[in-house]
Amino acid sequence: MKNICYLLVACLAVTCLFSCEKELHKYEGKPTVYFNETARPLAYSSEVLKDSTVISFSLTKGTTVDSLVHMVIATIGNSVDKDRPYKIAINSSSTAIEGKHYQMITKDLSIKKNQLRDTIWLRFMRTPDMKDQNFTLSFDLLENENFSVDMQYKITNQTTGQRLNFINYRWFINDIIKKPSRWLDFYLGTFSRTKLNLMVEVLNVDPQYMDTNISIAETLAYGKFMQRYLNEQKAAGNLILDEDGQPMNMGSAAQ
């Protein structure tokens, strides 16, 4: 009986060994490229990956004229001991103009020797027409002699058919004024670009901070300080007007 048990154990061990060897096979087939941001590991469990990014200059402090960004191209497959060019193209839906709204800084588009990723650097330029219009820059990854684009998308919402696209990535660029999410009219009054710019100048506050981190107590303090400033300027003969041509005022709680 013992001999039978030993024989069964030996057979199971051999079976497991062959099974493990089969599972450890290397990737076969033509390597595939995709935008890393759309399929990378999640930074936290509830993170939602996206195939687009919004670049807005509207809450940028001061007179920032450009924004340097990057996108990572990744590949499924094994690294090799030579550079492998990949193919990327501007989608016809793009409205951003090269040389005016953006600049491609990276010229050598290839997965470098012994690497599985490459980084493309872009510069977006802040232009006057962005105050009234949203511009789009859309990139497509295309198949070439080195890479396929077989991993194209996945359905993220079965009801609507919404997709996460792995081989198309879009940038939306504008300078359209955005009301900070934590702006409270009760303390700060009616929102306007003119008022926000004045607060940035007088208080030396970052608009991004007002959009994401400012507390209610700070908002009230800002309102009261700005109303006192407006009153002092008026008393000195410098009446500050808002965008509508009327005297600028903060919220009712700041009076």
C-alpha positions in Angstrom: 0.0 0.0 0.0 2.9 2.3 0.9 4.5 1.7 -2.5 1.3 2.7 -4.2 1.1 5.9 -2.2 4.7 6.8 -3.0 4.0 6.1 -6.7 1.0 8.4 -6.7 2.9 11.2 -5.0 5.7 10.8 -7.5 3.2 11.0 -10.4 1.6 14.1 -9.0 5.0 15.8 -8.6 5.9 15.1 -12.2 2.5 16.4 -13.4 2.9 19.6 -11.4 6.4 20.1 -12.7 5.3 19.8 -16.3 2.3 22.1 -15.6 4.5 24.8 -14.1 6.9 24.6 -17.1 4.0 25.1 -19.4 2.7 28.2 -17.5 6.2 29.8 -17.6 6.3 30.1 -21.4 7.5 33.4 -22.8 5.3 35.8 -24.7 5.0 34.8 -28.3 3.8 36.8 -31.3 4.4 40.4 -32.5 4.8 42.9 -29.6 1.9 45.3 -28.9 2.1 49.0 -28.1 -0.4 51.0 -26.1 -0.6 54.2 -24.0 0.7 53.3 -20.6 -1.7 55.6 -18.8 -4.7 53.6 -20.0 -3.6 50.2 -18.7 -1.0 50.8 -16.0 -1.4 49.4 -12.4 -3.8 51.4 -10.3 -2.3 53.8 -7.9 -5.1 53.1 -5.4 -8.0 50.6 -5.5 -10.7 53.1 -6.5 -8.7 54.9 -9.2 -10.3 55.2 -12.6 -7.9 55.0 -15.6 -8.6 57.5 -18.4 -7.6 57.8 -22.1 -7.6 61.7 -22.0 -6.2 64.6 -20.0 -7.4 68.2 -19.5 -4.8 70.9 -19.5 -6.4 74.2 -18.3 -4.4 77.4 -17.9 -7.4 79.2 -16.3 -6.4 78.5 -12.7 -2.7 78.9 -13.3 -1.1 81.4 -11.1 0.6 84.4 -12.8 1.3 84.6 -16.5 2.4 81.0 -17.2 2.8 80.7 -20.9 3.3 77.0 -21.3 2.9 73.6 -19.7 5.4 70.7 -20.1 3.7 67.2 -20.1 4.5 63.7 -21.1 2.9 60.5 -22.2 4.4 57.0 -21.8 4.2 54.4 -24.6 4.4 50.8 -23.3 4.7 47.5 -25.0 3.6 43.9 -24.3 6.4 41.5 -25.2 10.0 40.9 -24.4 12.8 43.6 -24.5 15.4 43.3 -27.2 18.9 44.5 -27.7 18.1 47.2 -30.2 16.0 50.3 -30.5 12.5 49.6 -32.0 10.7 52.6 -33.6 7.0 52.7 -33.1 4.5 54.7 -35.2 2.2 57.5 -33.9 0.0 59.9 -35.8 -2.1 62.9 -35.1 -5.8 62.0 -35.4 -7.8 64.1 -37.9 -10.2 65.2 -35.0 -7.4 67.3 -33.6 -7.9 71.1 -33.5 -4.7 72.1 -31.8 -2.1 73.6 -34.2 1.5 72.4 -34.0 3.8 75.4 -33.4 1.0 77.5 -32.1 -0.8 75.5 -29.4 1.7 72.7 -28.9 5.2 71.5 -29.6 6.5 67.9 -29.9 9.7 67.9 -28.0 10.6 64.3 -28.4 11.7 63.4 -31.9 13.1 59.9 -31.6 10.0 57.7 -31.2 11.3 54.3 -30.3 11.3 51.7 -27.5 15.0 51.9 -26.6 17.4 49.0 -26.4 16.5 46.6 -23.5 13.5 48.7 -22.5 9.7 48.2 -22.6 8.6 51.8 -22.4 9.3 55.2 -24.0 8.4 58.7 -22.9 7.1 61.4 -25.3 7.5 65.0 -24.0 5.1 67.7 -25.2 4.8 71.4 -24.6 1.4 73.2 -24.7 1.5 76.9 -25.2 -1.0 79.3 -23.7 -2.6 81.4 -26.5 -5.3 84.1 -26.4 -7.8 82.0 -28.4 -7.9 79.4 -25.6 -9.9 81.8 -23.5 -12.9 81.2 -25.8 -12.2 77.8 -27.3 -11.3 74.3 -26.1 -8.6 72.7 -28.3 -8.0 69.0 -28.8 -4.8 67.1 -29.6 -5.5 63.4 -30.3 -2.8 60.8 -30.9 -3.2 57.3 -32.5 -0.7 54.5 -32.2 -0.4 52.6 -35.5 1.0 49.2 -36.5 4.4 49.0 -38.1 7.1 46.4 -38.7 8.0 46.3 -35.0 4.7 46.5 -33.2 1.0 45.6 -33.5 -1.9 47.5 -32.0 -4.0 44.4 -31.2 -4.9 45.6 -27.7 -7.3 48.4 -28.8 -9.9 49.0 -26.1 -12.1 47.6 -23.4 -15.7 48.2 -22.6 -16.0 50.1 -19.2 -19.8 50.4 -19.2 -21.9 47.7 -20.8 -25.1 49.8 -20.7 -23.6 52.9 -22.6 -20.9 51.0 -24.5 -18.3 53.5 -23.1 -14.8 52.4 -23.9 -11.3 52.9 -22.5 -9.1 53.3 -25.6 -5.6 51.8 -25.4 -4.3 53.2 -28.7 -5.8 56.6 -28.9 -5.0 59.4 -26.3 -6.5 62.9 -26.3 -5.4 66.1 -24.7 -7.9 68.9 -24.1 -6.4 72.3 -23.8 -8.0 75.6 -22.8 -7.8 78.8 -20.9 -11.5 79.1 -20.3 -12.1 80.6 -16.9 -13.2 78.0 -14.3 -14.9 78.9 -11.1 -12.8 77.2 -8.3 -14.8 74.4 -6.8 -14.5 75.8 -3.3 -15.5 79.3 -4.2 -18.5 80.4 -2.0 -20.5 83.4 -3.3 -21.7 84.0 0.3 -18.2 85.0 1.2 -16.5 86.0 -2.1 -19.4 87.3 -4.1 -20.2 86.7 -7.8 -17.3 84.9 -9.5 -15.4 86.6 -12.3 -11.9 86.2 -13.9 -11.2 89.9 -12.9 -11.9 89.2 -9.3 -10.0 86.0 -9.2 -6.9 87.7 -10.8 -7.1 90.5 -8.3 -7.3 88.1 -5.3 -4.2 86.2 -6.7 -2.4 89.5 -6.9 -3.4 90.9 -3.5 -3.4 87.8 -1.5 -0.7 85.9 -3.3 -2.9 82.8 -3.3 -2.7 80.0 -5.8 -5.9 79.5 -7.7 -5.4 75.7 -7.6 -5.4 75.9 -3.8 -8.8 77.7 -4.0 -10.0 74.9 -6.2 -9.0 71.9 -4.1 -7.8 72.8 -0.5 -9.1 76.1 0.9 -11.2 75.8 4.0 -14.4 77.7 4.8 -12.7 79.7 7.5 -10.0 80.8 5.0 -12.6 81.6 2.4 -14.3 84.0 4.8 -11.0 85.5 5.8 -10.1 86.1 2.2 -13.5 87.7 1.6 -13.2 90.1 4.5 -9.6 91.0 3.6 -10.5 91.7 0.0 -13.6 93.8 0.9 -11.4 95.9 3.2 -8.9 96.3 0.4 -11.7 97.4 -2.0 -13.0 99.9 0.5 -9.5 101.4 1.1 -8.9 101.7 -2.7 -12.3 103.4 -3.1 -11.5 105.8 -0.3 -8.2 106.6 -2.0 -10.0 107.5 -5.2 -9.3 104.2 -7.0 -12.7 102.6 -7.6 -12.1 99.0 -8.7 -14.6 97.7 -11.2 -15.6 94.1 -12.0 -16.0 92.6 -15.5 -19.6 93.9 -15.7 -18.4 97.5 -15.2 -19.9 97.7 -11.7 -17.9 98.3 -8.5 -16.4 95.1 -7.3 -17.7 93.7 -4.1 -17.2 90.5 -2.1 -20.0 88.4 -0.6 -22.6 89.5 1.8 -20.9 87.8 4.7 -17.7 89.8 4.1 -19.3 93.2 4.2 
